[in-house]
Amino acid sequence: MKTQSYKIAVLPGDGIGPEVVKESLKVLETVTRIYGTSFEFFPASIGAKAIYETGNPLPDETLEICKDAHAILFGAIGDPSFDNNPEAKVRPEQGLLKLREALGLFANIRPIKSYETLSEISPLKKEIFAGTDMVIYRELISGIYFGEKKTSEDGTEAYDICSYTKSEIEKIAQLAFQAAEKRRKKVTLVDKANVLETSRLWRRTCQEIAKQYPGVHMDFLFVDNAAMQLILNPKKFDVILTENMFGDIISDEGSVIGGSIGLLPSASIGEKNALFEPIHGSYPQAKGKNTANPIASILSTAMMLDYLGEKKTAHHITLAVEEALNNGVVSEDLNKNKNFSTSFIGDYICKELLQEIYCRDNENVKIGKSTII
């Protein structure tokens, strides 16, 4: 049987990006050992690193590597030398925005899940937090962030135009409904249809799409109510579908439910390309200290494998991560008193992944009878 091979563009980026991506690559190397699936890695620069090297936050070479890859594994972007310089015309974040637009990555997908062993660090009460399992589908390359912008010459007036087309809405709505079919069969459209014409277009379009999925229930929430319900009763949500700015706000709000932004993966999907990244930033304070949480990056790698059709492998990685969390193998953002290094957590998850595949008798593993090292 021919071994499946994938070209992966690897963009470690800035800050802790290279450290967490390194652990994801360890996981992919373990996958190769288990399944024989092969990966060809193509490292490339983006963000501050690329600016220092070329003056461009997204060099042409990087863009071409990404276009030619089956998928893109991304670390983080941002650097304090640019953050603290309001006069800087070229900024690291411009590289990621340009990459999303150039590749047409129209759908940002963020799963948000509660872990029982981490219930004590969630800002929500355990009875509210427990059982949360949702995914947010955010439109990523249209709306107010990409509309026409203008400030008057005297600086006293400005506007940002929010614009959507029916086809732009249809593309991401189809993905959201397809996801709901495989989950708990519910889509919640978050909008502001009582005020905004764009939101009314979203409602009309999504109501049409819903007819193609009779087994999926669709409901609607105004964004202000959705923000409140996300805190009062997060477990009520299955698939949240929303536009760019609302999705930006709602997904960041949802990210704190689990207790740490270091746990949450994401995918940005286009018609031909896809990028996978942890939702956390570059966290420059931890750069080079081997203390960053690699779990969001590793779970992003699982999302990448699922996208590539390696669904069993993706599931096993998720189980290995959950086993690490259950056994308290976590970084300092999750436990200030007892924590482990970035590289140790990556090694532990790789070990658990091997055990998940080779040792079906979990009791044997726990009492030390496993031969896997």
Residue pairs with C-beta under 8 A, 6 or more apart in sequence:
3 36
3 37
3 38
4 37
4 38
4 310
5 37
5 38
5 39
5 40
6 37
6 38
6 39
6 40
6 70
6 71
6 308
7 39
7 40
7 42
7 68
7 69
7 70
8 28
8 39
8 40
8 41
8 42
8 69
8 70
8 71
8 72
8 73
8 304
9 42
9 44
9 62
9 65
9 66
9 68
9 69
9 71
9 72
9 73
10 21
10 25
10 41
10 42
10 43
10 44
10 72
10 73
11 43
11 44
11 45
11 46
11 62
11 66
11 72
11 73
11 74
11 75
12 18
12 21
12 22
12 43
12 49
12 75
13 21
13 46
13 47
13 49
13 74
13 75
13 76
13 77
13 92
13 282
14 47
14 48
14 49
14 75
14 76
14 77
14 78
14 79
14 92
14 282
14 284
15 76
15 78
15 79
15 281
15 282
15 283
15 284
15 286
15 287
16 75
16 76
16 280
16 282
16 283
16 284
16 286
16 287
16 292
16 342
17 47
17 74
17 75
17 76
17 77
17 282
18 75
19 287
19 288
19 290
19 292
19 294
19 342
20 75
20 76
20 278
20 292
20 293
20 294
20 296
20 297
20 298
20 342
21 73
21 74
21 75
21 297
22 343
22 346
23 294
23 297
23 298
23 342
23 343
23 345
23 346
23 349
24 73
24 294
24 297
24 298
24 300
24 301
24 346
25 41
25 73
26 346
26 347
26 350
27 298
27 301
27 317
27 346
27 349
27 350
27 353
28 39
28 301
29 350
30 350
30 353
30 354
31 37
31 39
31 305
31 310
31 313
31 317
31 353
32 38
32 39
33 354
34 313
34 353
34 354
34 357
35 310
35 313
37 310
37 313
42 65
42 68
42 69
44 59
44 61
44 62
44 65
44 66
45 53
45 54
45 59
45 62
46 57
46 58
46 59
46 62
46 74
46 77
46 92
46 95
46 96
46 99
47 57
47 77
47 78
47 79
47 92
47 93
47 95
47 96
47 282
48 57
48 77
48 78
48 79
48 81
48 82
48 92
50 56
50 57
50 58
50 59
50 62
50 92
50 95
51 57
51 82
51 90
51 92
51 95
53 59
55 90
56 90
56 95
57 90
57 91
57 92
57 93
57 94
57 95
57 96
57 98
58 94
58 95
58 96
58 98
58 99
58 102
62 99
63 99
63 102
66 72
66 99
66 103
66 273
66 275
67 103
67 273
69 273
70 308
71 273
71 274
71 275
71 276
71 304
71 307
71 308
72 273
72 274
72 275
72 276
73 276
73 277
73 300
73 301
73 304
74 96
74 275
74 276
74 277
74 300
75 277
75 278
75 297
76 277
76 278
76 280
76 281
76 282
76 283
77 92
77 93
77 95
77 96
77 281
77 282
78 92
78 93
78 281
78 282
78 284
79 92
79 282
79 284
80 284
82 88
82 91
82 92
99 105
99 275
100 140
100 141
100 268
100 275
101 141
101 146
103 270
103 272
103 273
103 275
104 141
104 270
104 271
104 272
104 273
105 140
105 141
105 268
105 269
105 270
105 273
105 274
105 275
106 139
106 140
106 141
106 142
106 168
106 171
106 172
106 269
106 270
106 271
107 137
107 138
107 139
107 140
107 171
107 172
107 175
107 267
107 268
107 269
107 270
108 136
108 137
108 138
108 139
108 140
108 247
108 251
108 266
108 267
108 268
108 269
109 135
109 136
109 137
109 138
109 175
109 179
109 266
109 267
109 268
109 269
109 303
110 135
110 136
110 138
110 251
110 254
110 255
110 264
110 265
110 266
110 279
111 134
111 135
111 136
111 264
111 265
111 303
112 132
112 133
112 134
112 135
112 136
112 234
112 251
112 254
112 255
112 257
112 258
112 264
113 132
113 133
113 134
113 258
114 122
114 129
114 130
114 131
114 132
114 133
114 234
114 257
114 258
115 258
115 263
115 322
115 325
116 130
117 325
117 326
117 328
118 258
118 259
118 260
118 263
118 325
118 334
119 126
119 129
119 130
120 126
121 259
121 260
121 334
122 129
122 257
122 258
122 259
123 256
123 257
123 259
124 231
124 234
124 257
128 231
128 232
128 233
128 234
128 235
129 234
129 257
130 235
131 235
132 234
132 235
132 237
132 257
132 258
133 235
133 238
134 234
134 237
134 238
134 239
134 240
134 254
135 179
135 183
135 238
135 239
135 240
136 239
136 240
136 242
136 247
136 250
136 251
136 254
137 172
137 175
137 176
137 179
137 239
137 240
137 241
137 242
137 247
138 172
138 242
138 243
138 244
138 246
138 247
138 248
138 250
138 251
139 164
139 168
139 169
139 172
139 242
139 243
139 244
139 247
140 244
140 247
140 268
141 244
142 163
142 164
142 165
142 168
142 243
142 244
143 162
143 163
143 164
143 198
143 243
143 244
143 245
144 160
144 161
144 162
144 244
144 245
145 244
145 245
145 248
146 244
147 160
147 161
147 162
147 163
148 159
148 160
148 161
148 163
149 158
149 159
149 160
149 161
150 158
150 159
151 157
151 158
152 158
162 196
162 198
162 243
162 245
163 198
164 198
164 201
164 202
164 243
166 201
166 205
169 201
169 202
169 205
169 206
170 205
170 209
171 271
172 241
173 205
173 206
173 209
173 241
174 209
175 269
176 187
176 239
176 241
177 187
177 209
177 210
177 212
177 213
177 216
177 239
179 239
180 186
180 187
180 213
180 216
180 238
180 239
181 213
181 215
181 216
183 238
183 239
184 238
185 215
185 216
185 217
185 238
186 216
186 217
186 218
186 219
186 237
186 238
186 239
187 206
187 210
187 216
187 217
187 218
187 219
187 238
187 239
187 240
187 241
188 218
188 219
188 220
188 221
188 226
188 237
188 238
188 239
188 240
188 241
189 202
189 203
189 206
189 218
189 219
189 220
189 221
189 241
189 242
190 220
190 221
190 222
190 223
190 226
190 240
190 241
190 242
190 246
190 247
190 250
191 199
191 202
191 203
191 220
191 221
191 222
191 223
191 242
191 243
191 246
192 199
192 222
192 223
192 224
192 246
193 199
193 200
193 202
193 203
193 220
193 222
194 222
198 243
199 243
202 243
203 220
206 218
206 241
207 218
210 216
210 218
221 229
223 242
223 246
223 249
223 250
226 240
226 242
226 246
226 250
227 249
227 250
227 253
229 236
229 237
230 237
230 250
230 253
230 254
230 257
231 253
234 254
234 257
240 250
242 250
251 279
255 261
255 264
255 279
258 264
259 334
260 293
260 333
260 334
261 279
261 280
261 296
262 278
262 280
262 292
262 293
262 295
262 296
262 331
262 333
262 334
263 293
263 295
263 296
263 299
263 334
264 278
264 279
264 280
264 296
264 299
265 276
265 277
265 278
265 279
265 296
265 297
265 299
265 300
265 302
265 303
266 276
266 277
266 278
266 279
266 300
266 303
267 274
267 275
267 276
267 300
267 303
267 304
267 307
268 274
268 275
268 276
268 277
269 307
274 304
274 307
276 300
276 301
276 303
276 304
276 307
277 297
277 300
278 296
278 297
278 299
278 300
279 296
280 293
280 296
283 292
286 292
290 341
290 342
290 343
291 331
291 332
291 339
291 341
291 342
292 331
292 342
293 330
293 331
293 333
293 334
293 342
293 345
294 331
294 342
294 345
294 346
295 321
295 324
295 325
295 331
295 345
295 349
298 317
298 321
298 346
298 349
299 317
299 318
299 321
301 317
302 313
302 314
302 315
302 317
302 318
302 321
303 314
305 311
305 313
305 314
305 317
306 314
316 353
316 356
316 357
317 349
317 353
319 352
319 356
320 349
320 350
320 352
320 353
320 355
320 356
321 349
323 352
323 356
324 330
324 345
324 348
324 349
324 352
328 335
328 338
329 340
329 344
329 345
329 348
329 349
330 339
330 340
330 345
331 339
331 340
331 341
331 342
331 345
332 339
340 348
351 372
351 373
354 372
355 365
355 370
355 372
358 372
359 365
359 370
359 372
364 370
365 372
